[in-house]
Amino acid sequence: MKTGTSPEIDLETFEVEDSDDLIALAKTLVDGNHPGILCTVDHEGAPRARWMSTLDFHNFPVFYSLTAPGSRKVAQITEHPAVNWMFFERDRSLILNLIGKARVLTDVPTLKRVWQEVEEKSQTYFLDQFGKGPGFVVIETTVESIECDAPPHGIRFKMHPAEFTRV
């Protein structure tokens, strides 16, 4: 099956277990230390993308990110919870899309827990915008499917999150 110019691998003939090295590499992209691109849908139905770097993957396929409570993405997720996260190798030899549903969490125990679990906090610029209160909310994403692309090798396949965590 072809999509564009690179072949797509059908999981009925492709064994995910045979790609342990590729999956291991993909897992390094979602270790909480690499920024990702979050795509949401705005109130007019248009896609919106932005870099995100305060991530926690300890409970994958559910993962968390920190953001400002008044950000546009919070309103967009509240209205349209379908999201796409993209992570990639610096040389773009591997691109990982995590597709799922997101929701915004504001309860204090969750905020404290996720704050402690987020490893990379050097880009929490949104915290400077607030004088009191926690100054952030948590975006919880539940991954429903994973698309893995390795363009130099012509490999493209989809997998269920359970397959990703099992391998």
Sequence and secondary structure as in RCSB ss.txt:
>XXXX:A:sequence
MKTGTSPEIDLETFEVEDSDDLIALAKTLVDGNHPGILCTVDHEGAPRARWMSTLDFHNFPVFYSLTAPGSRKVA
QITEHPAVNWMFFERDRSLILNLIGKARVLTDVPTLKRVWQEVEEKSQTYFLDQFGKGPGFVVIETTVESIECDA
PPHGIRFKMHPAEFTRV
>XXXX:A:secstr
 EETTEE   TTTS GGGGHHHHHHHHHHTSSSS EEEEEE TTS EEEEEE  EE TTTTEEEEEE TT HHHH
HHHH  EEEEEEE TTSS EEEEEEEEEEE  HHHHHHHHHH    TT GGGGG SSS   EEEEEEEEEEEEEE
GGGTEEEEE HHHHHH 
